[in-house]
């Protein structure tokens, strides 16, 4: 399976970020069962960059997988978005880890927007 291209809505520094993706089978209605899976998503300035702008995972609570519904929630608290570096067109991908395989589900661009109001 090739990762699906999906540009995410911008992440605004200092604001709570939430975005939901549903993983469906080829018929576009049957949800993929992600029970007992884990996941990780990394955001970098470019594909080849060693610099990590942000990481979402089931381990850090920023990715929430909802079993047999195929629902994947991206959730970053406002205190965490405030620490991100503002960047236009950063890149990311999201991997789902099954017990016996890894799937790169989605990939694309995301902009991290600077915050004007502080303190």
matplotlib code that plots the C-alpha trace (Angstrom):
import matplotlib.pyplot as plt

x = [0.0, 1.3, 0.9, -2.0, -1.1, -3.0, -2.0, -3.1, -4.8, -2.3, -1.1, -1.4, 1.1, -0.5, -3.8, -5.1, -4.8, -7.2, -7.8, -9.4, -8.7, -10.7, -9.0, -11.4, -11.1, -11.1, -14.9, -14.6, -17.2, -15.7, -13.5, -10.0, -9.7, -6.8, -7.5, -4.1, -2.2, 0.2, 1.1, 3.7, 3.8, 6.9, 7.0, 10.2, 11.2, 12.1, 12.0, 15.8, 16.1, 17.4, 15.6, 12.4, 9.7, 7.2, 6.2, 2.7, 2.4, 0.1, 2.8, 2.8, -1.0, -1.0, -2.4, -5.6, -6.7, -10.3, -10.3, -12.6, -13.8, -10.6, -10.6, -7.3, -7.3, -4.3, -4.4, -1.8, -2.4, -2.0, 1.0, 2.8, 1.9, 3.4, 6.8, 6.8, 8.9, 6.8, 7.5, 5.7, 5.2, 6.8, 6.5, 5.1, 4.1, 2.0, 2.8, 0.5, 2.1, 0.3, 1.8, 3.3, 3.5, 4.0, 1.8, 2.7, -0.8, -0.6, 2.0, 2.0, 2.6, 1.6, 2.3, 3.0, 1.7, 3.3, 1.3, 0.8, -0.8, 1.6, 1.7]
y = [0.0, 3.4, 6.3, 8.6, 12.2, 14.4, 18.0, 18.7, 21.9, 24.3, 23.9, 27.3, 27.8, 28.4, 26.8, 23.3, 21.3, 18.5, 16.7, 13.4, 10.9, 7.8, 4.8, 3.0, 0.0, 0.4, 0.5, 3.8, 2.6, -0.3, 0.8, -0.8, -2.4, -0.8, -2.5, -3.2, -1.1, 1.8, 4.7, 7.5, 10.7, 12.9, 16.5, 17.7, 20.8, 18.5, 14.8, 14.5, 16.7, 15.4, 18.2, 17.0, 19.8, 17.6, 14.0, 12.6, 9.0, 6.7, 6.6, 10.4, 10.6, 12.8, 10.0, 8.3, 5.2, 4.0, 0.3, -1.1, 2.3, 3.2, 6.6, 8.3, 11.5, 13.9, 15.9, 18.5, 20.5, 24.3, 24.2, 21.8, 23.7, 26.9, 25.2, 24.3, 26.2, 28.1, 26.6, 26.8, 23.5, 21.2, 17.5, 14.5, 10.9, 8.7, 5.1, 2.5, -0.5, -3.8, -6.8, -8.2, -5.2, -1.5, 0.7, 4.2, 5.4, 9.1, 11.7, 15.3, 18.9, 20.9, 24.5, 25.6, 29.2, 31.7, 33.0, 36.8, 36.9, 35.8, 35.6]
z = [0.0, -1.0, 1.5, 0.6, 0.0, 2.5, 3.4, 6.9, 8.2, 9.7, 13.2, 15.0, 17.8, 21.2, 20.1, 20.6, 17.4, 16.6, 13.3, 12.6, 9.8, 9.1, 7.5, 5.2, 2.8, -1.0, -1.0, 1.1, 3.6, 5.5, 8.4, 8.8, 12.3, 14.1, 17.4, 19.2, 16.8, 17.7, 15.6, 15.1, 13.0, 12.7, 11.3, 9.7, 7.7, 4.7, 4.0, 4.3, 7.4, 10.7, 12.5, 14.2, 14.5, 16.3, 17.0, 17.6, 18.8, 20.6, 23.3, 23.9, 23.6, 20.6, 18.3, 19.5, 17.6, 17.9, 17.4, 14.7, 13.5, 11.7, 13.5, 14.0, 16.0, 15.9, 19.2, 20.3, 23.5, 23.3, 25.6, 23.2, 20.0, 21.6, 21.6, 17.9, 15.4, 12.8, 9.4, 6.0, 4.2, 6.6, 5.8, 7.8, 7.5, 9.7, 10.3, 11.8, 13.5, 13.5, 15.3, 12.1, 9.7, 9.4, 7.1, 6.0, 5.9, 4.9, 4.1, 3.1, 4.1, 7.1, 8.0, 11.6, 11.9, 14.3, 17.2, 17.6, 21.1, 23.8, 27.5]

ax = plt.figure().add_subplot(projection="3d")
ax.plot(x, y, z, "-o")
ax.set_aspect("equal")
plt.show()
